[in-house]
């Protein structure tokens, strides 16, 4: 009976796409909203059935190429189905309001609606299908539909460049995944995911590690692990705000799902895998947050924070793998539990941040932090929701980011008791890295919130209209979940334990008690923190009641003897983090432009910094420049003469005919020499 839920989910999407020609643009968007809402309800029901009654397993006939197409919806699938559906639901409702400004672009809006439907349907299907051939086909559909929703404003050169960058790197990801699935298919004769387990269980550990690396690189490109992250900071600023929220909230999480699924299937040396993931994750988290701090574009700043949080999730996955290798249940619970929780939590607070950034962009027509300021008075709801998500991403109680990071910290400190040198050094490295990540995130969001929403405008901004309900209601829904999980994480314990149990089926009641103890501690912290916030609000309310009728006098702030433009006398985003920038300059790539003071009374003095990604320059820009130079050496071939082009064709055909003959001759010669 339950498999009809999956069938109906896909049929709704197909029916909607076939119905599009019969509607106008607004009707198509209303149809998209209705169908995706219905699909989300089906997805929630499916996930609840799995958590309540266990796995859903069935198969489709398939073909002689793919074999039977297995569908297995387990607790890991259900967890990701829930977070994908929730973020897509808030994203498409927020996008309905966001795209009203583009109502004249009818063809763009239609294609965007089609791509959103395809992206959501394909991502949920990726979580339930366990056949390598079909998985690759659906992965390609997801990549193409994601590309289409990113390039909504394709008339802009930067947007098209970012979209093509995403598409190329998505296909590099598919290449690695194809190699991995074909490796298993050649060795076992099956595309079924269970064949991966059977193959690696019968092979030496080095074979399993090699197969894992193929899968990991393929999924890590999608997830945004360093150094496979370079598409992400380009795609986020180019995409519409709701797409950025969906991209950061769920599209990169498909990469995390793939890594977690791979770990579940492959039988190899989990200690080596754990150390590898732990190291690359700490580097990813640190590199992401270090670059985020120096960004001037708000969406690019948030994009690098997505890389940072992928690093935090990876630290949890690495800890879980070490727990598997050392048979340490507490390490597994805290590692995999923290990774799963942070995957969910990040999808919530990062989507809120991107939706708020969208509101800021539509109100001010800029994402340049240096030009903003004082928006809390014009956009109070957006400001407070941004602050809520910023506190959550910094890991402060009583918000959800604190819950998942506490889990991971708990696992790290548990790992210190191993009594062995190598694990202890890796764990210390990870603790220091996670502490630095948290501290730098606080600096970054203090800068972002303070410069954007506090003070006074740093440039002339357009007239800002009051926020419309549809521009904030989806954000309130996600914001409510941020607080709910932060205050009552205990309610997630049964689902979380069932997902973790997949990695270690021999969990018993003691394991549940361990998980419950951690969550009960977090619940207590959340309730106490919420009580403190309530007490502060009460005191503020009493003060307001006492002072509301008192006369008020408003005066200009003393300008230290200089009366000038107040906007110019504030901190800029660059000056706020100047000390950090000076310390980080040897690691980061920051170009500066200065206009020095001249004369006794200089008219203009300024300094502009341009942060760039050093890894992007080394891994993409330099190789591309080298390829261009090599190709330029053959530019003389393109001379515009028809005779020359005919000659090239004759030469090519001649070589194509002669090459097999030459190969046969060489083979015969080698055989003759061997006989001698």
Secondary structure per residue as TSV (DSSP state, phi and psi in degrees):
chain	resnum	aa	ss	phi	psi
A	1	X	-	360.0	-40.6
A	2	X	T	-66.0	-26.7
A	3	X	H	-68.7	-18.1
A	4	X	H	-66.0	-25.6
A	5	X	H	-62.8	-42.4
A	6	X	H	-66.3	-44.2
A	7	X	H	-61.4	-45.8
A	8	X	H	-64.2	-37.7
A	9	X	H	-56.0	-47.7
A	10	X	H	-73.8	-36.4
A	11	X	H	-64.9	-35.2
A	12	X	H	-60.4	-43.1
A	13	X	H	-65.1	-44.9
A	14	X	H	-62.9	-44.6
A	15	X	H	-61.6	-40.3
A	16	X	H	-63.8	-44.1
A	17	X	H	-64.2	-38.5
A	18	X	H	-70.2	-23.8
A	19	X	H	-86.6	-11.8
A	20	X	G	-55.8	-41.2
A	21	X	G	-61.4	-18.3
A	22	X	G	-90.8	1.8
A	23	X	S	-122.9	157.0
A	24	X	-	-84.2	-179.6
A	25	X	H	-59.0	-48.7
A	26	X	H	-63.8	-39.8
A	27	X	H	-63.2	-37.6
A	28	X	H	-64.2	-39.6
A	29	X	H	-70.9	-38.2
A	30	X	H	-64.5	-38.9
A	31	X	H	-62.9	-42.7
A	32	X	H	-61.0	-45.2
A	33	X	H	-59.9	-46.6
A	34	X	H	-65.0	-45.2
A	35	X	H	-67.0	-43.4
A	36	X	H	-68.4	-32.0
A	37	X	H	-66.4	-43.7
A	38	X	H	-64.2	-41.1
A	39	X	H	-61.6	-40.8
A	40	X	H	-62.9	-40.1
A	41	X	H	-61.6	-45.3
A	42	X	H	-61.2	-40.0
A	43	X	H	-65.0	-42.4
A	44	X	H	-62.0	-43.5
A	45	X	H	-62.7	-43.7
A	46	X	H	-59.4	-45.9
A	47	X	H	-63.2	-40.9
A	48	X	H	-65.0	-39.0
A	49	X	H	-61.5	-42.7
A	50	X	H	-64.5	-46.7
A	51	X	H	-65.3	-30.5
A	52	X	H	-85.1	-43.3
A	53	X	H	-116.4	-7.2
A	54	X	-	106.5	-173.1
A	55	X	-	-62.4	150.7
A	56	X	E	-107.6	120.8
A	57	X	E	-131.3	126.5
A	58	X	E	-159.7	179.4
A	59	X	E	-145.4	156.6
A	60	X	E	-106.3	155.4
A	61	X	E	-59.2	-40.4
A	62	X	E	74.4	-153.5
A	63	X	E	-140.7	-179.9
A	64	X	T	-67.4	-21.0
A	65	X	T	-79.8	-51.6
A	66	X	T	-85.5	-24.5
A	67	X	E	73.6	-166.8
A	68	X	E	-63.5	136.0
A	69	X	E	-95.5	105.0
A	70	X	E	-82.2	136.7
A	71	X	E	-119.2	118.2
A	72	X	E	-130.8	115.7
A	73	X	E	-106.5	99.0
A	74	X	-	-103.3	-170.4
A	75	X	H	-68.1	-31.1
A	76	X	H	-66.5	-43.7
A	77	X	H	-59.9	-45.2
A	78	X	H	-61.6	-40.7
A	79	X	H	-59.8	-46.2
A	80	X	H	-74.0	-32.0
A	81	X	H	-61.0	-41.1
A	82	X	H	-62.2	-50.4
A	83	X	H	-71.5	-34.6
A	84	X	H	-63.9	-45.8
A	85	X	H	-65.9	-43.1
A	86	X	H	-64.0	-45.9
A	87	X	H	-68.6	-40.0
A	88	X	H	-63.0	-38.6
A	89	X	H	-64.4	-48.4
A	90	X	H	-66.3	-35.5
A	91	X	H	-66.9	-42.7
A	92	X	H	-72.9	-32.5
A	93	X	H	-71.1	-40.4
A	94	X	H	-65.2	-40.3
A	95	X	H	-63.5	-30.5
A	96	X	H	-58.7	-40.7
A	97	X	H	-76.5	-42.9
A	98	X	H	-59.6	-37.5
A	99	X	G	-85.0	0.8
A	100	X	G	-62.4	-27.2
A	101	X	G	-69.2	-13.3
A	102	X	G	-113.2	26.2
A	103	X	T	-63.7	-18.9
A	104	X	T	-79.3	-14.9
A	105	X	-	-89.1	73.2
A	106	X	H	-63.7	-44.8
A	107	X	H	-67.0	-39.9
A	108	X	H	-60.5	-45.0
A	109	X	H	-65.2	-39.4
A	110	X	H	-64.2	-48.9
A	111	X	H	-61.9	-35.6
A	112	X	H	-65.2	-43.7
A	113	X	H	-63.2	-43.6
A	114	X	H	-59.7	-46.5
A	115	X	H	-65.4	-38.7
A	116	X	H	-61.7	-45.0
A	117	X	H	-59.9	-45.6
A	118	X	H	-66.5	-40.1
A	119	X	H	-63.8	-47.1
A	120	X	H	-64.0	-47.9
A	121	X	H	-61.8	-43.4
A	122	X	H	-67.1	-36.1
A	123	X	H	-68.4	-39.9
A	124	X	H	-66.7	-40.6
A	125	X	H	-62.0	-36.4
A	126	X	H	-60.9	-28.5
A	127	X	H	-80.1	-13.6
A	128	X	H	-116.3	-25.9
A	129	X	B	-80.7	134.0
A	130	X	-	-128.2	52.5
A	131	X	B	-130.3	122.1
A	132	X	H	-58.2	-41.6
A	133	X	H	-64.4	-49.7
A	134	X	H	-68.0	-35.2
A	135	X	H	-57.6	-42.9
A	136	X	H	-66.6	-38.4
A	137	X	H	-64.0	-46.3
A	138	X	H	-66.7	-36.6
A	139	X	H	-60.8	-40.0
A	140	X	H	-65.3	-41.7
A	141	X	H	-61.2	-42.3
A	142	X	H	-62.9	-42.2
A	143	X	H	-63.6	-44.9
A	144	X	H	-67.7	-43.3
A	145	X	H	-67.7	-36.2
A	146	X	H	-64.8	-40.4
A	147	X	H	-58.6	-42.3
A	148	X	H	-67.7	-38.4
A	149	X	H	-74.8	-24.2
A	150	X	H	-71.3	-41.4
A	151	X	T	-91.8	36.3
A	152	X	T	-54.2	-45.1
A	153	X	T	-95.3	60.8
A	154	X	T	-70.8	-8.8
A	155	X	T	-72.8	-15.0
A	156	X	S	-86.9	132.5
A	157	X	H	-61.2	-42.1
A	158	X	H	-64.4	-37.9
A	159	X	H	-65.9	-45.5
A	160	X	H	-64.9	-39.4
A	161	X	H	-63.1	-44.5
A	162	X	H	-64.3	-40.6
A	163	X	H	-65.2	-43.1
A	164	X	H	-66.3	-38.0
A	165	X	H	-58.8	-46.1
A	166	X	H	-60.1	-44.1
A	167	X	H	-65.6	-43.2
A	168	X	H	-62.6	-46.8
A	169	X	H	-69.9	-30.1
A	170	X	H	-62.6	-36.1
A	171	X	H	-78.9	-24.9
A	172	X	H	-65.5	-40.8
A	173	X	H	-58.3	-47.5
A	174	X	H	-62.0	-35.8
A	175	X	H	-60.0	-48.3
A	176	X	H	-64.6	-40.6
A	177	X	H	-65.6	-37.9
A	178	X	H	-63.5	-43.8
A	179	X	H	-58.0	-44.7
A	180	X	H	-64.7	-48.1
A	181	X	H	-67.4	-37.8
A	182	X	H	-69.0	-34.5
A	183	X	H	-56.9	-49.5
A	184	X	H	-65.9	-40.8
A	185	X	H	-62.4	-41.6
A	186	X	H	-66.1	-38.8
A	187	X	H	-79.8	-28.7
A	188	X	H	-117.4	-18.8
A	189	X	S	78.5	14.6
A	190	X	-	-139.7	146.8
A	191	X	-	-95.5	-3.1
A	192	X	B	-64.9	141.5
A	193	X	H	-60.0	-29.9
A	194	X	H	-65.7	-22.5
A	195	X	H	-65.5	-28.5
A	196	X	H	-62.1	-43.9
A	197	X	H	-64.5	-46.7
A	198	X	H	-62.6	-40.6
A	199	X	H	-66.6	-51.2
A	200	X	H	-70.6	-27.0
A	201	X	H	-68.2	-25.4
A	202	X	T	-99.3	3.3
A	203	X	S	-114.5	162.3
A	204	X	-	-61.7	158.6
A	205	X	H	-59.5	-33.2
A	206	X	H	-64.5	-32.8
A	207	X	H	-66.3	-43.7
A	208	X	H	-62.4	-38.6
A	209	X	H	-67.3	-40.1
A	210	X	H	-62.5	-43.7
A	211	X	H	-65.0	-40.3
A	212	X	H	-61.0	-41.4
A	213	X	H	-63.1	-38.1
A	214	X	H	-61.5	-47.8
A	215	X	H	-64.3	-43.1
A	216	X	H	-62.3	-45.8
A	217	X	H	-62.6	-42.9
A	218	X	H	-58.9	-45.7
A	219	X	H	-78.6	-31.1
A	220	X	H	-67.9	-30.8
A	221	X	H	-62.4	-44.3
A	222	X	H	-67.9	-38.1
A	223	X	H	-74.3	-29.6
A	224	X	T	95.4	27.8
A	225	X	-	-68.8	143.6
A	226	X	T	-71.2	132.8
A	227	X	T	-99.5	23.3
A	228	X	S	-97.6	23.8
A	229	X	-	-100.4	-3.0
A	230	X	T	-66.5	-20.5
A	231	X	T	-72.4	-27.7
A	232	X	H	-69.4	-47.4
A	233	X	H	-66.8	-16.3
A	234	X	H	-86.7	-39.4
A	235	X	H	-73.4	-38.5
A	236	X	H	-62.1	-48.7
A	237	X	H	-67.3	-26.0
A	238	X	H	-78.7	-29.5
A	239	X	S	-80.9	156.9
A	240	X	-	-60.4	159.2
A	241	X	H	-59.5	-42.1
A	242	X	H	-68.3	-31.5
A	243	X	H	-70.4	-39.3
A	244	X	H	-60.3	-42.3
A	245	X	H	-62.3	-43.3
A	246	X	H	-67.7	-41.6
A	247	X	I	-61.4	-48.4
A	248	X	I	-72.9	-35.5
A	249	X	I	-74.4	-39.3
A	250	X	I	-133.8	-35.0
A	251	X	I	-63.0	-45.2
A	252	X	H	-71.3	-20.2
A	253	X	H	-74.6	-18.7
A	254	X	H	-62.5	-33.8
A	255	X	H	-63.6	-41.1
A	256	X	H	-63.9	-42.9
A	257	X	H	-57.8	-45.0
A	258	X	H	-60.7	-42.1
A	259	X	H	-65.3	-44.8
A	260	X	H	-63.8	-38.7
A	261	X	H	-66.8	-40.3
A	262	X	H	-61.7	-44.6
A	263	X	H	-61.3	-35.3
A	264	X	H	-67.8	-29.7
A	265	X	H	-95.2	-37.9
A	266	X	-	-80.2	138.6
A	267	X	-	-109.7	105.3
A	268	X	S	-155.8	-168.1
A	269	X	-	-75.4	99.3
A	270	X	H	-72.5	-21.1
A	271	X	H	-67.7	-44.3
A	272	X	H	-62.4	-45.0
A	273	X	H	-59.9	-43.9
A	274	X	H	-62.4	-45.1
A	275	X	H	-63.9	-40.4
A	276	X	H	-61.6	-50.1
A	277	X	H	-64.8	-39.2
A	278	X	H	-61.8	-45.2
A	279	X	H	-64.7	-50.7
A	280	X	H	-66.0	-27.9
A	281	X	H	-74.3	-41.0
A	282	X	H	-63.7	-43.0
A	283	X	H	-61.4	-43.2
A	284	X	H	-60.6	-48.5
A	285	X	H	-61.3	-45.4
A	286	X	H	-67.9	-45.0
A	287	X	H	-63.8	-40.7
A	288	X	H	-62.4	-48.3
A	289	X	H	-72.6	-32.6
A	290	X	H	-64.2	-39.3
A	291	X	H	-76.7	-30.2
A	292	X	H	-61.0	-39.4
A	293	X	H	-61.2	-35.4
A	294	X	T	-92.3	4.0
A	295	X	-	-77.6	147.1
A	296	X	-	-103.5	-22.5
A	297	X	B	-87.0	123.1
A	298	X	H	-59.3	-44.3
A	299	X	H	-70.7	-31.0
A	300	X	H	-70.6	-37.1
A	301	X	H	-58.5	-46.4
A	302	X	H	-67.4	-32.5
A	303	X	H	-63.3	-44.8
A	304	X	H	-67.3	-27.3
A	305	X	H	-71.3	-25.7
A	306	X	H	-64.6	-40.9
A	307	X	H	-62.2	-43.1
A	308	X	H	-57.4	-45.8
A	309	X	H	-73.9	-27.8
A	310	X	H	-62.3	-36.6
A	311	X	H	-62.6	-41.8
A	312	X	H	-63.6	-44.0
A	313	X	H	-60.5	-42.4
A	314	X	H	-62.8	-35.7
A	315	X	H	-60.3	-42.4
A	316	X	H	-62.8	-42.7
A	317	X	H	-64.0	-42.6
A	318	X	H	-60.6	-42.7
A	319	X	H	-61.5	-42.4
A	320	X	H	-61.3	-40.8
A	321	X	H	-64.8	-39.5
A	322	X	H	-63.8	-37.7
A	323	X	H	-60.9	-40.0
A	324	X	H	-64.6	-43.1
A	325	X	H	-66.3	-38.9
A	326	X	H	-97.2	2.7
A	327	X	T	55.1	44.5
A	328	X	-	-106.2	106.4
A	329	X	H	-64.3	-40.9
A	330	X	H	-63.3	-38.4
A	331	X	H	-66.1	-39.7
A	332	X	H	-65.2	-44.9
A	333	X	H	-62.3	-48.5
A	334	X	H	-71.1	-35.9
A	335	X	H	-70.1	-62.7
A	336	X	H	-66.9	-36.8
A	337	X	H	-63.3	-44.2
A	338	X	H	-64.9	-39.7
A	339	X	H	-64.6	-45.3
A	340	X	H	-65.1	-42.9
A	341	X	H	-65.1	-42.0
A	342	X	H	-71.0	-29.3
A	343	X	H	-61.3	-45.5
A	344	X	H	-65.7	-48.5
A	345	X	H	-63.8	-41.4
A	346	X	H	-64.1	-36.8
A	347	X	H	-62.8	-28.1
A	348	X	H	-79.9	-58.2
A	349	X	H	-74.5	-26.6
A	350	X	H	-75.6	-35.1
A	351	X	H	-64.9	-38.7
A	352	X	H	-59.6	-44.8
A	353	X	H	-63.7	-41.2
A	354	X	H	-70.3	-37.0
A	355	X	H	-65.2	-40.4
A	356	X	H	-63.9	-39.7
A	357	X	H	-61.4	-36.1
A	358	X	H	-63.5	-41.3
A	359	X	H	-61.9	-41.9
A	360	X	H	-62.9	-43.2
A	361	X	H	-64.5	-44.0
A	362	X	H	-69.9	-25.1
A	363	X	H	-82.8	-35.0
A	364	X	H	-113.6	-14.3
A	365	X	S	62.9	28.8
A	366	X	-	-151.9	150.5
A	367	X	-	-112.7	5.3
A	368	X	B	-77.4	111.4
A	369	X	G	-59.5	-33.5
A	370	X	G	-63.4	-20.7
A	371	X	G	-96.5	-4.8
A	372	X	-	-99.2	-179.1
A	373	X	-	148.3	145.5
A	374	X	-	69.2	18.1
A	375	X	T	-74.4	-13.1
A	376	X	T	-63.8	-25.9
A	377	X	T	-79.8	-27.3
A	378	X	T	-94.0	-31.8
A	379	X	-	-132.2	65.9
A	380	X	H	-63.6	-39.2
A	381	X	H	-66.6	-44.5
A	382	X	H	-61.0	-41.0
A	383	X	H	-62.9	-47.5
A	384	X	H	-69.5	-35.0
A	385	X	H	-68.7	-37.9
A	386	X	H	-62.1	-43.2
A	387	X	H	-62.9	-41.5
A	388	X	H	-57.8	-49.5
A	389	X	H	-68.4	-33.8
A	390	X	H	-65.1	-40.9
A	391	X	H	-64.8	-36.9
A	392	X	H	-67.4	-43.0
A	393	X	H	-69.9	-23.5
A	394	X	T	-82.5	-3.1
A	395	X	T	78.3	32.6
A	396	X	-	-99.4	141.5
A	397	X	T	-75.6	155.0
A	398	X	T	-98.8	49.3
A	399	X	S	-109.4	165.5
A	400	X	H	-66.5	-28.9
A	401	X	H	-60.4	-34.2
A	402	X	H	-63.3	-39.1
A	403	X	H	-61.3	-52.5
A	404	X	H	-70.2	-37.8
A	405	X	H	-69.4	-33.7
A	406	X	H	-62.4	-41.6
A	407	X	H	-55.0	-49.2
A	408	X	H	-67.8	-41.8
A	409	X	H	-59.0	-42.5
A	410	X	H	-58.9	-42.5
A	411	X	H	-66.5	-39.4
A	412	X	H	-62.6	-45.0
A	413	X	H	-69.9	-29.7
A	414	X	H	-63.9	-37.6
A	415	X	H	-67.4	-20.1
A	416	X	G	-67.3	-19.4
A	417	X	G	-88.3	11.1
A	418	X	G	-66.3	-29.4
A	419	X	-	78.2	6.0
A	420	X	-	-112.9	148.9
A	421	X	H	-68.3	-53.0
A	422	X	H	-61.3	-50.5
A	423	X	H	-59.7	-39.4
A	424	X	H	-63.8	-42.2
A	425	X	H	-64.6	-43.1
A	426	X	H	-63.4	-40.9
A	427	X	H	-66.9	-41.7
A	428	X	H	-62.3	-42.5
A	429	X	H	-58.1	-42.1
A	430	X	H	-70.1	-39.9
A	431	X	H	-62.7	-46.7
A	432	X	H	-61.2	-42.5
A	433	X	H	-61.8	-44.5
A	434	X	H	-67.3	-36.6
A	435	X	H	-63.6	-45.1
A	436	X	H	-62.9	-40.8
A	437	X	H	-58.8	-46.8
A	438	X	H	-63.3	-43.5
A	439	X	H	-65.9	-42.5
A	440	X	H	-68.6	-33.0
A	441	X	H	-63.7	-38.0
A	442	X	H	-61.7	-43.8
A	443	X	H	-60.2	-45.8
A	444	X	H	-62.9	-46.8
A	445	X	H	-81.0	-20.9
A	446	X	H	-64.5	-43.3
A	447	X	H	-62.4	-49.8
A	448	X	H	-62.2	-50.4
A	449	X	H	-67.6	-43.6
A	450	X	H	-63.9	-45.2
A	451	X	H	-72.2	-38.8
A	452	X	H	-77.8	-45.5
A	453	X	H	-105.6	-21.8
A	454	X	S	-101.7	175.3
A	455	X	S	72.0	-148.0
A	456	X	-	-125.3	160.0
A	457	X	-	-58.6	139.9
A	458	X	S	-93.9	0.0
A	459	X	S	-154.3	174.1
A	460	X	-	-78.3	115.9
A	461	X	-	-103.3	153.0
A	462	X	-	-67.7	167.3
A	463	X	-	-65.3	120.0
A	464	X	-	-94.7	123.5
A	465	X	-	-85.4	155.0
A	466	X	-	-58.2	150.4
A	467	X	-	-68.0	135.8
A	468	X	-	-81.8	150.4
A	469	X	H	-54.3	-45.3
A	470	X	H	-67.4	-17.6
A	471	X	H	-80.9	-13.3
A	472	X	H	-124.7	-22.7
A	473	X	H	-60.3	-48.4
A	474	X	H	-59.5	-32.1
A	475	X	H	-70.9	-38.5
A	476	X	H	-61.5	-39.1
A	477	X	H	-62.1	-47.5
A	478	X	H	-66.7	-37.5
A	479	X	H	-63.0	-37.9
A	480	X	H	-60.8	-41.5
A	481	X	H	-66.5	-32.6
A	482	X	H	-59.9	-46.8
A	483	X	H	-72.2	-41.7
A	484	X	H	-58.6	-48.6
A	485	X	H	-67.5	-35.6
A	486	X	H	-66.8	-33.3
A	487	X	H	-91.3	-36.0
A	488	X	-	-126.4	58.6
A	489	X	G	-67.5	-20.1
A	490	X	G	-57.1	-28.7
A	491	X	G	-68.1	-18.6
A	492	X	G	-88.6	-5.2
A	493	X	H	-55.9	-48.7
A	494	X	H	-61.1	-43.6
A	495	X	H	-66.4	-43.7
A	496	X	H	-63.3	-43.6
A	497	X	H	-64.4	-38.6
A	498	X	H	-65.3	-36.4
A	499	X	H	-68.8	-41.2
A	500	X	H	-67.4	-34.0
A	501	X	H	-60.3	-24.4
A	502	X	T	-59.7	-31.7
A	503	X	T	-83.4	-20.5
A	504	X	-	-149.4	81.6
A	505	X	T	-62.2	-14.5
A	506	X	T	-85.6	12.8
A	507	X	-	-55.1	142.0
A	508	X	-	-125.4	-165.4
A	509	X	H	-63.0	-30.1
A	510	X	H	-64.4	-35.6
A	511	X	H	-64.5	-43.6
A	512	X	H	-63.0	-37.4
A	513	X	H	-64.2	-38.2
A	514	X	H	-61.7	-48.5
A	515	X	H	-63.0	-43.1
A	516	X	H	-63.2	-38.2
A	517	X	H	-62.4	-43.0
A	518	X	H	-64.3	-45.4
A	519	X	H	-69.3	-34.2
A	520	X	H	-65.2	-39.7
A	521	X	H	-61.2	-44.1
A	522	X	H	-65.4	-38.4
A	523	X	H	-62.1	-42.3
A	524	X	H	-62.2	-45.0
A	525	X	H	-61.2	-43.4
A	526	X	H	-62.3	-43.5
A	527	X	H	-67.3	-41.2
A	528	X	H	-63.9	-42.1
A	529	X	H	-64.8	-41.4
A	530	X	H	-64.5	-38.0
A	531	X	H	-63.2	-40.0
A	532	X	H	-63.5	-42.1
A	533	X	H	-63.3	-41.3
A	534	X	H	-63.6	-40.4
A	535	X	H	-63.8	-42.5
A	536	X	H	-61.5	-42.5
A	537	X	H	-64.5	-37.6
A	538	X	H	-64.3	-45.9
A	539	X	H	-62.4	-39.9
A	540	X	H	-64.2	-39.7
A	541	X	H	-64.0	-42.4
A	542	X	H	-62.9	-43.2
A	543	X	H	-60.8	-41.5
A	544	X	H	-62.5	-41.9
A	545	X	H	-64.3	-36.7
A	546	X	H	-73.2	-36.5
A	547	X	H	-101.3	-3.3
A	548	X	T	-62.7	-32.1
A	549	X	T	-95.7	0.0
A	550	X	S	-76.3	145.8
A	551	X	-	-67.0	143.2
A	552	X	-	-118.2	146.4
A	553	X	-	-129.1	125.7
A	554	X	-	-110.3	125.4
A	555	X	-	-128.8	162.3
A	556	X	-	-70.4	146.8
A	557	X	-	-69.1	139.5
A	558	X	-	-61.6	127.6
A	559	X	-	-97.2	24.4
A	560	X	T	56.6	36.7
A	561	X	T	84.5	0.8
A	562	X	-	-124.6	121.6
A	563	X	-	-104.3	106.8
A	564	X	-	-140.6	-161.2
A	565	X	-	-72.0	114.9
A	566	X	G	-62.2	-33.9
A	567	X	G	-61.0	-34.7
A	568	X	G	-80.1	-13.2
A	569	X	G	-94.1	3.5
A	570	X	S	-91.2	167.6
A	571	X	-	-62.7	140.7
A	572	X	-	-94.1	170.8
A	573	X	H	-61.2	-36.7
A	574	X	H	-70.7	-45.2
A	575	X	H	-68.9	-28.2
A	576	X	H	-62.8	-36.5
A	577	X	T	-112.1	26.8
A	578	X	H	-60.6	-43.4
A	579	X	H	-61.6	-44.9
A	580	X	H	-61.9	-43.9
A	581	X	H	-59.8	-40.0
A	582	X	H	-62.0	-39.8
A	583	X	H	-72.0	-34.6
A	584	X	H	-90.6	-9.4
A	585	X	T	-55.7	-36.6
A	586	X	T	-63.5	-25.8
A	587	X	T	-93.4	-40.8
A	588	X	S	-91.3	168.4
A	589	X	E	-110.8	101.7
A	590	X	E	-126.1	119.1
A	591	X	E	-97.8	137.2
A	592	X	E	-118.1	141.4
A	593	X	E	-121.8	123.1
A	594	X	E	-118.1	143.3
A	595	X	E	-121.1	99.8
A	596	X	-	-70.3	157.6
A	597	X	-	-70.9	135.0
A	598	X	-	-130.3	134.6
A	599	X	S	83.5	175.5
A	600	X	S	-73.7	-38.7
A	601	X	S	-119.4	80.1
A	602	X	-	-66.7	141.0
A	603	X	S	-83.6	-44.8
A	604	X	-	-132.7	125.8
A	605	X	-	-134.5	122.3
A	606	X	E	-152.3	164.6
A	607	X	E	-141.3	128.7
A	608	X	E	-119.3	133.2
A	609	X	E	-109.2	141.8
A	610	X	E	-123.5	98.2
A	611	X	E	-75.8	142.9
A	612	X	E	-136.4	162.2
A	613	X	-	-92.8	112.4
A	614	X	H	-63.5	-39.0
A	615	X	H	-66.7	-36.7
A	616	X	H	-63.0	-38.8
A	617	X	I	-65.7	-42.5
A	618	X	I	-74.4	-43.1
A	619	X	I	-88.9	-23.0
A	620	X	I	-120.0	-56.2
A	621	X	I	-62.3	-48.9
A	622	X	H	-65.8	-46.5
A	623	X	H	-60.5	-38.5
A	624	X	H	-65.2	-40.8
A	625	X	H	-63.6	-38.0
A	626	X	H	-64.7	-43.0
A	627	X	H	-62.2	-41.4
A	628	X	H	-61.2	-42.0
A	629	X	H	-63.4	-40.7
A	630	X	H	-64.6	-44.1
A	631	X	H	-67.9	-34.7
A	632	X	H	-61.3	-28.0
A	633	X	T	-65.9	-21.8
A	634	X	T	-103.9	15.0
A	635	X	G	-64.2	-24.0
A	636	X	G	-64.0	-20.4
A	637	X	G	-67.1	-28.6
A	638	X	-	-92.1	78.1
A	639	X	-	-104.7	-2.6
A	640	X	S	81.9	6.9
A	641	X	-	-98.3	123.7
A	642	X	H	-63.2	-37.3
A	643	X	H	-60.4	-40.6
A	644	X	H	-65.3	-40.3
A	645	X	H	-66.0	-37.2
A	646	X	H	-64.4	-41.2
A	647	X	H	-61.2	-41.7
A	648	X	H	-58.3	-42.2
A	649	X	H	-63.4	-42.6
A	650	X	H	-62.7	-43.3
A	651	X	H	-62.0	-42.8
A	652	X	H	-63.9	-48.1
A	653	X	H	-61.1	-41.9
A	654	X	H	-60.0	-45.5
A	655	X	H	-63.3	-39.4
A	656	X	H	-63.3	-32.7
A	657	X	H	-78.7	-42.8
A	658	X	H	-75.6	-29.0
A	659	X	H	-59.3	-49.0
A	660	X	H	-59.7	-37.6
A	661	X	H	-63.1	-45.3
A	662	X	H	-62.3	-40.7
A	663	X	H	-62.4	-42.5
A	664	X	H	-62.6	-43.4
A	665	X	H	-62.9	-44.0
A	666	X	H	-64.5	-40.2
A	667	X	H	-62.7	-42.9
A	668	X	H	-64.2	-38.5
A	669	X	H	-65.0	-43.1
A	670	X	H	-62.7	-41.9
A	671	X	H	-63.1	-40.6
A	672	X	H	-63.6	-43.6
A	673	X	H	-64.7	-36.2
A	674	X	H	-65.6	-36.5
A	675	X	H	-67.1	-33.4
A	676	X	-	-68.0	360.0
